[in-house]
């Protein structure tokens, strides 16, 4: 499986995590976990470097440095590690509602 390079079209941000550092990065993010159905994430690296790894049955990893992002696909198990001291946050996305009145 390939880690997407960008968010799919038609998604909008609806929530944001606090900033995390090596001292505050929750254990649950460092262990295998996944977003719920329909929820994508965009991991923002503010400082340092992060390692994002997919969990079985998938395989793949991506490193990102300050100013870069990593797309987190809905329901795909993964974990995160700060490979250099730094600061990250995660933005959560869902498919935009069609607000057109018919």
C-alpha positions as CSV (number, residue, x, y, z in Angstrom):
1,X,0.0,0.0,0.0
2,X,1.2,3.5,-0.9
3,X,0.8,6.3,1.6
4,X,-1.1,9.0,-0.3
5,X,0.8,12.2,-1.1
6,X,-2.2,14.5,-0.7
7,X,-5.7,14.6,0.7
8,X,-8.5,13.4,-1.6
9,X,-10.6,16.1,-3.3
10,X,-13.8,17.1,-1.5
11,X,-12.6,16.7,2.1
12,X,-12.7,19.4,4.7
13,X,-10.9,19.9,8.0
14,X,-13.1,19.6,11.1
15,X,-10.8,19.1,14.1
16,X,-7.2,19.6,15.2
17,X,-5.1,17.9,17.9
18,X,-3.0,19.9,20.3
19,X,0.7,20.2,19.5
20,X,2.7,17.2,20.6
21,X,6.3,17.0,21.5
22,X,8.3,13.8,22.4
23,X,7.3,14.4,26.1
24,X,3.6,14.8,25.3
25,X,3.0,12.5,22.3
26,X,0.3,10.1,23.6
27,X,1.3,6.4,23.9
28,X,-1.8,5.5,21.9
29,X,-0.4,7.4,18.8
30,X,3.0,5.6,19.2
31,X,1.2,2.2,19.2
32,X,-0.8,0.7,16.4
33,X,-4.1,2.6,15.9
34,X,-6.3,3.8,13.0
35,X,-8.8,6.6,12.4
36,X,-12.5,5.8,12.3
37,X,-14.4,5.2,9.0
38,X,-14.5,8.3,6.9
39,X,-11.9,10.2,8.9
40,X,-8.6,11.1,7.3
41,X,-5.7,12.9,9.0
42,X,-3.0,15.3,8.0
43,X,0.0,15.2,10.2
44,X,1.9,18.5,10.3
45,X,5.5,18.6,11.3
46,X,6.3,22.0,12.9
47,X,9.8,21.1,14.2
48,X,12.1,18.1,14.1
49,X,11.3,14.9,12.2
50,X,8.6,12.3,12.4
51,X,8.5,8.7,11.3
52,X,5.0,7.4,10.2
53,X,4.8,3.6,9.7
54,X,1.9,1.5,8.5
55,X,1.0,-1.6,10.5
56,X,0.2,-5.1,9.1
57,X,-1.4,-6.1,7.0
58,X,-0.1,-3.0,5.3
59,X,3.5,-1.9,4.9
60,X,5.1,1.4,4.2
61,X,6.7,4.3,5.9
62,X,7.3,8.0,5.4
63,X,9.6,10.5,7.2
64,X,8.8,14.1,7.3
65,X,10.6,17.2,8.5
66,X,9.5,20.6,9.6
67,X,7.2,22.2,7.1
68,X,6.1,18.8,5.6
69,X,2.9,16.8,6.1
70,X,1.9,13.2,6.0
71,X,-1.6,12.0,4.8
72,X,-3.2,9.5,7.1
73,X,-5.8,7.4,5.3
74,X,-9.0,6.4,7.0
75,X,-9.1,3.1,8.9
76,X,-5.5,2.2,7.9
77,X,-3.5,1.0,11.0
78,X,-0.3,3.0,11.7
79,X,1.9,4.5,14.4
80,X,3.9,7.7,14.8
81,X,7.3,8.3,16.3
82,X,9.3,11.6,16.6
83,X,12.6,10.5,15.3
84,X,14.1,13.9,16.1
85,X,12.9,16.1,19.0
86,X,10.2,18.3,17.6
87,X,6.6,19.3,17.5
88,X,3.7,17.9,15.5
89,X,-0.1,18.2,15.3
90,X,-2.8,16.3,13.4
91,X,-5.7,17.8,11.5
92,X,-8.8,15.6,10.9
93,X,-10.7,15.6,7.7
94,X,-14.0,14.2,6.5
95,X,-15.9,14.4,3.2
96,X,-17.5,17.8,2.7
97,X,-21.3,17.8,3.0
98,X,-23.1,18.8,-0.1
99,X,-24.8,21.9,1.2
100,X,-26.5,22.8,-2.1
101,X,-30.3,23.2,-1.8
102,X,-32.2,21.2,-4.5
